[in-house]
């Protein structure tokens, strides 16, 4: 029989962790997604329109270890924060900064023991375009190292 591969799902783990954070939950208008509709930012009212999108930005097999029973797997997870505000009420850059700083704090303390996760490292933080007072997009990218374990079936 062929072996079954058990792989850590970083996107699901990041989504679950961030969705359950009590401080992020209290931010008015914030929603955390693995998939976001293209029209959601354009059609939603600006007041309180805050979105976090978690996606995969690349993946690669790092190396086989332990006699081929485990494969080290490296992937990049991108976390984008989108904020749209009403002019004169809230500054979008400041609102985005509050969100991504909390995300960074939550992830710095995160552990996924016994799930295949080995480590994660922040590899990029920045604004892909200059933020304005009413719209801001911020990006955090993490490199996640996990172990895929080959389990013999039967």
Secondary structure, DSSP 8 states (H G I E B T S, - for coil): --EEEE---HHHHHHHHHHT-HHHHTSTTEEEESS--TTHHHHS-STTEEEEEEEEEEEEEEEEEGGGTEEEEEEEEEEEEEEE--TTT--HHHHHHHHHHHHHHHHHT---TTTTEEEEEEEEEE-SS---SSEEEEEEEEEEEEEEEEEE--
